[in-house]
Amino acid sequence: MFVDPRKHKDWEIAGYAEREMKTVYQLSEELGLDREELLPYGNYVAKIDFAKVLKRLKKRDDAKYIDVTAITPTPLGEGKSTTVIGLVQGLGRLGKKVVGAIRQPSGGPTMNIKGSAAGGGLAQCIPLTPFSFGLTGDTYAIMNAHNLAMVALTARMQHENNYSDEVLADKSLKRLDINPKNIEMGWVIDFCAQSLRNIIIGLGGKMDGFPMQSKFNIAGSSEIMAILAVSTSLKDMRERMGKIVVACNRKGDPVTTADLEVDGAMTAWMADAINPNLIQTLEGQPVFVHAGPFANIAIGQSSIIADSVGLKLADYHVTESGFGADIGFEKFWNLKCRFSGLKPNCAVIVATIRALKCHGGGPSFPPGKPMDPAYLKEHVDWVEKGCENLAHHIKCVKKAGINPVVCINSFHTDTRDEIKAVCRMAEAAGARVAVADHWLKGGDGALEFAEAVIDACEEENRFHFLYDLETPLRDRIELIAREVYGADGVTYTPMAEAKAKTIEQDSELSKLGVCMVKTHLSLSHDPDRKGVPRGWTLPVRDVLTYHGAGFIVPVAGEIKLMPGTASDPAYRRIDVDVETGKVKGLF
């Protein structure tokens, strides 16, 4: 199949390809799966019984392990998912057995300004509509499990407030004495709904709940999503589920989902979701879809389980980390790899000429607004200046001891001199560099790129973590801020500092990993500071505890765990063809 992506929308290209796509039974056979390891959801989507696969292939050597990250992106994104799919297709064209692992899209960006993260052009995964609209229901399971914890919490608060200890004792309930002013959790929904960031619940009468302030976050930021990303087995997930802190009592002690006796039911909602989903590229290579996006406000990684399965079934396994190397790759490096025990062979840093221009002095890039026409003209000086940002991300990857490959995700408006400038400066920073045209040409446009990745995988690396878990929490935050972001130091609000000190005094919590929350649009906490900001400190305004997931979450700057919907969202252009029933307008 060849369709010119310059003349067709992504959803149109996907529609053409879906006429000839392989069934999951064909994919399963090519992967070498046993029949009982495939859990079909129709003919073109399936789940994989990961436990059976890993047990059967326990002694098989792992594939080469490749992580795809990026430079600091513009609000439009720089095609990282497109590059993951392009690399998988390129390796496939070279005759390699390859599997990709990407994150399940959120309904928030899909209905907003970024699209569904299925890739684009001739480097997409299909079937597009199921992928974009819930797939096999993992996100719905996460929302139900998360919100069930809130149901249990609010119901317990109502009953404790309305009834005596004798009534509670008759019902075998332990009085938890929950402090309504110290609630850790909120509710989740999978849309960008800024009007739900701060709400009051429980209004009405005695039977309508306990009145208190509450909130909604986006589903991808839920601790349940993080648990899905880092769990290694159902047993591991079950244990993590009971450690989630939902609130504190009036003495300041944590109240967990286990205290509410809801952790088992929450795990029941997730029992199917723990299995990774299987779809395919436009060119028929297998792609696992598991866990969620938002490395700015969450861990933002494809799951450890998906990677573990892919590494046993292929020669090359390509996984995805969210946003730039400062946040997505940093969490892959210091959290995901620590939890999994897996060591990557190579990291890809995706760069675009337009993003480099943005970091080198180009016009502002307001979210949801059309791109300034200046980006369509040659500006080698902007590109060269913007390469400081690229060099910073190369340095970040090299600090982990990993071999970086810079992929210039090519657009037809890029000029030869602009591309030469990037190649020259990336090589000077110590990285391999390849120009890839997978958006326009599919796997054939990613051959040079795929060969560079193969070469990088053959080189020995010295992978190591940035910090050990014995390092005090605030020292680890300082290390990330200085060594990864380029800050001069860290400041704390009184609340954040008090929380950090309390965590440092707890022998168990003090040894959890660090999952930073900050903007993805800058190396700093300020989305308007482009390039490589200098002379700044990282302001930490809060410190959250995700005990079940296994990390502490410092929140920097003004970033919200519930994004907002823009004035020109994608849902305005999404519709259904009433004659065929096909969804149109997705990207």
Secondary structure, 3 states (H helix, E strand, C coil): CCCCCCCCCHHHHHHHHHCCCCCHHHHHHHHCCCHHHEEECCCCCEEECHHHHHHHCCCCCCCEEEEEEECCCCCCCCCHHHHHHHHHHHHHHCCCCEEEEECCCCHHHHCCCCCCCCEECCEEEECHHHHHCCCCCHHHHHHHHHHHHHHHHHHHHHHHHHCCHHHHHHCCCCCCCEEEEEECCCEEECCCCHHHCCEEECCCCHHHCCCEEECEEEHHHCHHHHHHHHCCCHHHHHHHHCCCEEEEECCCCEEECCCCCCHHHHHHHHCCCCCCEEEEECCCCEEEECCCCCCCCCCCECCHHHHHHHHHHCCEEEEEECCCHHHHHHHHHHHHHHHHCCCCCEEEEEECHHHHHHHCCCCCCCCCCCCCHHHHCCCHHHHHHHHHHHHHHHHHHHHCCCCEEEEEECCCCCCHHHHHHHHHHHHHCCCEEEEECHHHHHHHHHHHHHHHHHHHHHCCCCCCCCCCCCCCHHHHHHHHHHHHHCCCCEEECHHHHHHHHHHHCCCCHHHCEECCECCCCCCCCCCCCCCCCCCCCEEEEEEEEECCCCEEEEEECCCCCCCCCCCCCHHHHCEECCCCCCEECCC
